[in-house]
Amino acid sequence: MALLLLLCGANFRTPPLTPTRLPPAATRSTSPSMSAPPDVPFASSYPPSQLAALWKALAACYRSEALAREAVRRQPQVMCPVYASPSLLTQSADALVELVGEEEAVEIMLRNPMVLTCGSRELAASTAAEVRQAANVRFYLDKYVNPAGLLSLLALLSLLKVVSLVLDKHG
């Protein structure tokens, strides 16, 4: 189950949040003057109305356009119609709230926005500890397994090889 949660999924070392209470999706609302959806790399592949519907649902799940934008910045795929639908996002958010409570749900959604693509059945079958652990793992993968992190790893491995060769030659 933890693997499913990991694959559904972002970043765990975010500053602590003090979000307002997150009500069930049915009672969430966003401002009538909702801004346009954030730019995502795949936007030209989908109708704008489809992305707008996903954006509206996502902003409702986070109860804040600013928090939803941060989630999309971390994991743009959460706005991809291949992975998400408005109902999937809201059902997953509601299941997460049921599992860990309102405040921690927002924290987890910020750390691992793709948790909203897991579905309510999968989240209900998980433990709170599994969801937290998957968010932690996902955060570190996103943070370090990227071009900059891999370049740093390559530089470190190269340096270790040079040190090893020098020690072998002089040792």
C-alpha positions in Angstrom: 0.0 0.0 0.0 2.9 2.4 0.8 4.3 1.9 -2.7 0.9 2.9 -4.2 0.9 6.0 -2.1 4.4 6.8 -3.1 3.6 6.3 -6.8 0.5 8.5 -6.4 2.7 11.1 -5.3 6.5 15.9 -2.9 8.0 17.8 -0.4 7.9 17.3 3.3 10.2 19.9 4.8 7.7 22.8 4.2 7.4 25.4 6.9 4.7 24.4 9.4 1.3 25.7 8.3 -1.6 26.9 10.3 -4.4 26.3 7.8 -8.0 27.1 8.5 -10.3 24.2 9.0 -10.7 22.1 5.9 -14.4 21.1 5.6 -15.6 18.3 3.4 -15.5 18.9 -0.3 -19.2 19.4 -0.6 -19.0 22.5 1.6 -15.8 23.9 0.3 -16.0 26.9 -1.9 -13.6 29.1 -3.7 -13.9 32.8 -4.4 -16.1 33.7 -7.3 -13.2 35.6 -8.8 -10.9 32.6 -9.0 -7.8 33.3 -10.9 -6.7 31.4 -14.0 -5.1 28.0 -13.6 -1.3 28.0 -13.2 0.7 27.3 -16.2 1.6 23.6 -16.6 3.9 22.0 -19.2 1.1 19.9 -20.8 -1.6 22.7 -20.9 -1.7 22.8 -24.7 -2.7 19.1 -24.8 -6.0 19.6 -23.0 -9.1 21.9 -23.3 -8.8 25.0 -21.1 -12.2 24.1 -19.6 -10.9 20.7 -18.4 -7.8 22.4 -16.7 -10.1 25.1 -15.2 -12.3 22.4 -13.7 -9.3 20.7 -12.2 -7.9 24.0 -10.9 -11.3 24.9 -9.2 -11.4 21.5 -7.5 -7.7 21.7 -6.5 -8.1 25.1 -5.0 -11.2 23.9 -3.1 -9.2 20.9 -1.7 -6.5 23.2 -0.4 -9.0 25.9 0.5 -6.6 28.4 -0.8 -5.4 29.4 -4.3 -2.0 30.2 -2.9 -1.6 26.7 -1.3 -3.0 25.1 -4.5 -0.5 27.0 -6.6 2.3 25.8 -4.4 1.1 22.2 -4.9 1.1 22.6 -8.6 4.6 24.2 -8.5 5.8 21.1 -6.7 3.9 18.5 -8.7 2.3 19.9 -11.9 0.9 16.4 -12.7 -1.8 16.9 -10.1 -3.4 19.2 -12.8 -3.1 16.6 -15.5 -6.4 15.1 -16.7 -4.7 11.8 -17.3 -4.1 11.4 -13.6 -6.8 13.5 -12.0 -10.4 14.5 -12.3 -12.3 17.0 -10.1 -14.2 14.3 -8.3 -11.0 12.2 -7.7 -9.3 15.2 -6.2 -12.1 16.0 -3.8 -12.8 12.4 -2.9 -9.2 11.8 -2.1 -9.0 15.0 0.0 -12.1 14.0 2.0 -10.6 10.5 2.6 -7.3 12.1 3.7 -9.1 14.4 6.1 -11.0 11.4 7.5 -7.7 9.5 7.9 -5.4 12.1 9.5 -7.6 15.1 10.4 -8.0 18.5 8.7 -4.8 20.2 9.5 -2.5 17.3 8.8 -4.3 16.6 5.6 -3.3 20.0 4.3 0.3 19.4 5.4 0.4 16.0 3.6 -1.3 17.5 0.5 1.4 20.2 0.4 4.2 17.7 0.9 2.8 15.2 -1.6 0.2 16.8 -3.9 -0.2 13.6 -5.9 -1.8 12.0 -2.8 -5.0 13.6 -4.2 -4.8 11.2 -7.2 -4.8 8.0 -5.1 -8.6 7.8 -4.6 -10.7 7.4 -1.5 -10.7 3.6 -1.5 -6.9 3.4 -1.6 -6.5 6.0 1.1 -9.1 4.4 3.3 -7.1 1.1 3.0 -3.9 2.9 4.2 -2.8 3.8 7.6 -2.0 7.3 8.6 1.6 6.2 9.2 1.8 4.8 5.6 0.5 8.1 4.1 3.0 10.1 6.2 5.9 7.8 5.3 5.1 8.0 1.6 4.9 11.8 1.8 8.4 11.8 3.5 9.9 9.5 0.9 8.3 11.4 -2.0 9.7 14.7 -0.6 13.2 13.4 -0.5 13.0 11.9 -3.9 11.7 15.1 -5.3 14.3 17.1 -3.5 17.4 15.1 -4.4 16.6 12.9 -7.4 16.6 15.7 -9.9 19.2 17.0 -12.4 20.9 19.2 -9.8 20.9 16.4 -7.2 22.2 13.9 -9.6 24.9 16.2 -10.8 26.0 16.7 -7.2 26.0 12.9 -6.7 28.1 12.4 -9.8 30.6 15.1 -8.6 30.8 13.4 -5.2 31.3 9.9 -6.8 34.0 11.3 -9.1 35.8 12.9 -6.2 35.7 9.7 -4.2 37.2 7.8 -7.2 40.0 10.3 -7.4 40.7 10.1 -3.7 40.6 6.3 -4.0 43.1 6.3 -6.9 45.5 8.7 -5.0 45.3 6.5 -1.8 46.0 3.4 -3.9 49.0 5.0 -5.6 50.5 6.3 -2.3 49.2 3.8 0.1 
